[in-house]
Amino acid sequence: MNNTKNIFITATNTDIGKTYASELFLKYYANKGLKVGYYKPIETGVIDLPIDGNKMLNLVKELNPNFDVSINDVVPYQFELPAAPYVAKKDLKIDINLIIEKKKYLESLCDILIIEGAGGLLVPIEKDFFIIDLIKKLKTKAILICPSRLGSINDSLLSQEALKNRKIDFDWYINLYEDKESFEEVTLPFYKDYFKTINFLDDLKD
């Protein structure tokens, strides 16, 4: 039986820090002695090589030499247009079963597989199939990355509601990279009153 754990890194939107979070989680688990792996089923905006996928694959090969796979294994769907997968794929049909099979292969090479999504939870892959549906299909726990800027409370709570509605187990982390100076005054007071615990991505660092 495969006992590999899987974590799906998602976010409230694009450019929130999913790849940065993936890097931190990979290093965090590697430092705990686990063999790590990485998977990004779909990457858009690819010209020569998928930038995010290639960067993380090189890191994983340093952390876990047993993860001897190609970039096409790690990023099976690569599209040139920097847009939602549904738009970027044009007439191509994305095979969800292929994504699932690739996951099974990659998790056989590691103790924990970090899976990185594309954009936010409701980014479309097919007309009626979204990133949040992929998380459900892959049967993984989700890590929701939330921004720190003004307005992030609304974005964070909406995304958490969506995960709860789909009955997806998740943790959430704040990526403190925008409005750092005003975050403690503008946003943090609500989080402190509303949530029992607050996690920051940078807390994963040594």
C-alpha positions in Angstrom: 0.0 0.0 0.0 1.3 3.5 -0.9 1.6 5.6 2.3 2.7 8.7 0.5 1.2 11.9 1.7 0.0 14.5 -0.7 -0.5 18.2 -0.3 -2.0 20.5 -2.9 -0.8 24.0 -2.8 -3.5 26.4 -4.0 -4.2 30.1 -3.5 -6.8 32.8 -3.5 -5.6 34.0 -6.9 -2.6 34.0 -9.2 0.7 35.6 -8.1 0.0 34.9 -4.5 3.1 32.7 -3.9 2.2 29.1 -4.7 5.7 28.3 -6.0 7.3 30.1 -3.1 5.1 28.0 -0.8 6.0 24.8 -2.6 9.7 25.6 -2.1 9.2 26.2 1.6 7.2 23.0 2.1 9.7 20.9 0.1 12.6 22.2 2.3 10.5 21.9 5.5 9.7 18.2 4.9 13.2 17.4 3.6 14.6 18.8 6.8 12.4 16.4 8.7 14.1 13.5 6.9 11.3 12.8 4.4 11.9 12.1 0.7 10.1 14.9 -1.1 8.5 15.1 -4.6 6.9 17.8 -6.7 4.1 17.8 -9.2 2.5 20.7 -11.2 -0.1 19.1 -13.5 -0.7 22.2 -15.6 1.5 25.2 -16.2 0.7 28.0 -18.6 2.9 30.8 -20.0 5.5 28.2 -21.0 7.9 29.3 -23.8 10.8 26.9 -23.6 10.6 25.2 -20.2 8.0 25.6 -17.5 9.6 28.1 -15.2 8.0 27.1 -12.0 8.0 23.4 -12.6 11.7 23.4 -13.7 12.8 25.4 -10.8 11.1 23.1 -8.3 12.2 19.9 -10.1 15.9 21.0 -9.8 15.3 21.7 -6.1 13.7 18.3 -5.5 16.6 16.5 -7.3 18.9 18.1 -4.8 16.7 17.2 -1.8 15.8 13.7 -3.0 18.1 12.2 -5.6 15.6 9.2 -6.0 13.2 11.6 -7.7 14.7 10.9 -11.1 12.1 12.1 -13.5 11.8 14.4 -16.4 10.1 17.8 -16.6 7.4 16.3 -18.7 6.6 13.9 -15.9 6.4 16.8 -13.4 4.5 19.1 -15.7 2.5 16.9 -18.1 0.5 19.8 -19.5 2.4 22.9 -20.7 0.8 25.7 -22.6 2.3 28.9 -24.1 -0.6 31.3 -23.5 -0.4 32.8 -19.9 -4.1 32.3 -19.2 -6.4 29.9 -17.4 -5.9 26.3 -18.5 -9.3 26.2 -20.2 -8.3 29.1 -22.4 -4.6 28.2 -22.8 -5.3 24.6 -23.9 -7.4 25.8 -26.9 -8.9 22.7 -28.5 -6.9 20.2 -26.5 -8.8 17.9 -24.1 -7.1 17.7 -20.7 -7.1 14.1 -19.5 -7.8 14.1 -15.8 -7.1 10.4 -15.6 -3.6 11.0 -17.0 -3.1 13.6 -14.3 -4.1 11.0 -11.7 -1.8 8.4 -13.1 1.1 10.8 -13.2 0.5 11.5 -9.5 0.5 7.8 -8.7 3.8 7.4 -10.5 5.5 10.4 -8.8 4.3 9.5 -5.3 5.9 6.1 -5.7 9.3 8.0 -5.6 8.8 10.0 -2.4 7.3 10.1 1.1 5.4 13.3 0.5 4.3 14.8 -2.9 3.8 18.6 -3.1 1.3 19.4 -5.9 1.1 22.9 -7.1 -2.1 24.2 -8.8 -2.6 26.9 -11.4 -4.1 30.2 -10.3 -6.9 30.1 -7.7 -9.5 27.6 -6.7 -12.0 28.4 -9.4 -9.7 28.7 -12.3 -11.2 26.6 -15.1 -9.5 23.5 -16.5 -12.5 22.5 -18.6 -15.8 24.3 -19.0 -17.3 22.6 -15.9 -14.2 21.5 -14.1 -12.1 23.7 -11.9 -8.9 23.6 -9.9 -11.0 22.9 -6.8 -12.5 19.9 -8.6 -9.0 18.6 -9.4 -8.0 18.8 -5.7 -11.1 16.7 -4.9 -10.3 14.2 -7.6 -6.7 13.8 -6.5 -7.9 13.2 -2.9 -5.4 15.5 -1.3 -5.3 17.9 1.6 -5.1 21.5 0.4 -2.9 24.3 1.6 -4.5 27.7 0.8 -2.0 30.6 0.4 -3.5 33.9 1.2 -2.2 37.4 0.5 -1.5 40.1 3.0 -2.7 43.1 1.1 -5.8 45.2 1.8 -8.8 43.3 0.7 -7.3 39.9 1.5 -9.8 39.1 4.2 -12.6 38.8 1.7 -10.5 36.7 -0.7 -9.3 34.4 2.1 -12.7 33.8 3.5 -14.4 33.2 0.1 -11.7 30.6 -0.8 -12.1 28.9 2.6 -15.8 28.7 2.2 -15.3 27.1 -1.2 -13.0 24.4 0.3 -15.4 23.8 3.2 -18.4 23.4 0.7 -16.5 20.7 -1.2 -15.5 19.1 2.1 -11.8 19.4 1.3 -9.5 19.3 4.3 -7.2 22.3 4.3 -4.8 24.6 6.2 -4.2 28.2 5.3 -1.1 30.3 5.4 -0.6 34.0 4.9 2.2 35.1 2.5 3.3 38.3 4.1 4.7 40.0 1.0 2.3 43.0 0.3 1.3 45.9 2.6 3.7 44.6 5.2 3.8 47.9 7.1 0.0 48.2 7.4 -0.9 44.5 7.7 -0.8 44.4 11.5 -3.1 47.4 11.8 -5.4 46.8 8.8 -5.9 43.1 8.5 -4.4 41.1 11.4 -6.9 42.3 14.1 -9.8 40.5 12.4 -7.8 37.4 11.8 -6.8 37.3 15.5 -10.4 37.6 16.6 -11.9 35.2 14.0 -9.4 32.4 13.9 -7.9 30.3 16.7 -4.5 30.0 15.0 -2.8 32.1 12.2 -0.1 30.6 10.1 2.5 32.5 8.2 4.5 31.0 5.3 7.8 32.3 6.6 7.3 30.4 9.8 8.2 27.3 7.8 11.8 28.6 7.4 14.5 27.3 9.7 
